[in-house]
Amino acid sequence: MIGRLNHVAIAVPDLAAASKTYRETLGAKVSAPVDMPAHGVTTVFVELPNTKIELLHPLGAASPVAKFLADHPSGGMHHVCFEVDDILAARDRLTAEGARVLGDGQPRIGAHDKPVLFLHPKDFCGTLVEIEQA
């Protein structure tokens, strides 16, 4: 069911500084920031040969990333994203196995304009997992 690793998301307190570090210090290709109001974040993608890093910054005080940064002021890994062929079939299989889907259980459009769902970290070794339809 699980496909390739799409990205690792890192919450950052300063998006411009984090982007500069990946672009100038590490020499990576870094996208422009994109506001995602439906998710309460601004995202930047760092392109790697085999996957991506998603830099996340809160977009407003109600952002779930704002709470994460309140608990982790220096930032840190926020989630991992895996691709699935059929997000509804994956959701149904995961919930049948006892995994909890966050929110109302219905996919929302994510940063890549594809349907996504988030899975409860307590069900995945303390890691927030995002699944994205490939």
N, C-alpha and C positions, 0 to 999 in steps of 0.2 A: 504494500500500500504506500509506504513512504517513498518519496522520490529523492531527487538531489537536494542538497543544501542550497537554498536560494540566497540567504544572507544571514549574517549575525548582526543584531542591532545593539548599538551602544548609546546609552543616554549620556549627553554631555551638557555641562553647565554653560559652555561658551561655544556656540556652533561655528563661529568664524575662526576661532583659535583652533578648534579641532580640525576643521577643514584645511586650514593652513598647514597643520602638522602632517596630515596625510598627503597633501599635495606637495609641499616643499621639502619636508624632512624625509618622507618615505618615497616621494616621487610617483605617487599614484594619480590616476585620473579621477578627479572629483567633480561631481555634478553641481549645478547651482541649487540653492535651497528652494524647496517647494513646500508651501503651507498646505496642510491637510486638515482643514477645520473639522471634518467629521470625526477625525481621530484625535484632535487636540494636540497635534505635533507639527513641527517643521522638520522635514527630512532632507538629508544630503546622502547621496550614494557614492561610495568609493568603489571603483571598478577594479577587480582583481582578475587574474587569468582564469581562476577556477570558481569564483563566487563573488559576492559583494559584501561590503560592510555598510550598514545603514546607520548614519549618525542621527540621533533623535534629540530634539530640543522642544521643551514645552511651548505650546501655542495657547496661552491663556492660563489663568490660575487653576482652572478646573481640569487641566490636562492630567492624565494618569502618569505622565512622565514627570510632571511637577512634583507629585507625591514621591515618586521614585528618587528624584534628586534631593528632596527634603531628607530622605533617609540615607542617601549616598551623595553627599555634596560634591565630591570629586567626579561623579559619574560612574559608569560601569556597564557591564553587559546587561542588557534589558531582556532580550529574547533571541531565540533562534527560529528561523523560518525554513520549513521544508515544503517542497512541492508535492502535490497529489494530483492524480489524473482527474478525479471527480470529487469535488469538495463535499457534496451532499452524501455520497456513498461513504466517504472517509469519515464524515461526522457521525453518520449512523453506525458505522462499525465501531468507532471509538467510544461512543456513548453506550453501545451494547456491551463493550468490554469494561465499562465503569468509569471512563474518563469524563471529566466535566468540561463542557464548553462554556466559555465566559460570555456574558451578555445574554441576549435572547435566543441564541442558538442559530440565528440566521446569518448567513455570510454578508459581509459588507465589502464594498470596493476598497481595496488597499492602494498602496503607493504605486503599484505597477498596473493600476487599472484592471486588476483581476480580483475575483472573490477571495476573501480571507476570513479565517476564524482563529480565535485564540483559545488555547487549552490551559486549564488550571495548573499552575506550577506544582502544586502538591501532588499531582498525579504523574509528574514527569521529573522526579528527582530534584525538585526545587527550581526547575527551569521553566519559565514561561515559553510556551511553544506556539508559534503561528503556523498555520497550514495555509497554503496558497494554491489555488487551482492553476495547474501548468497550462 
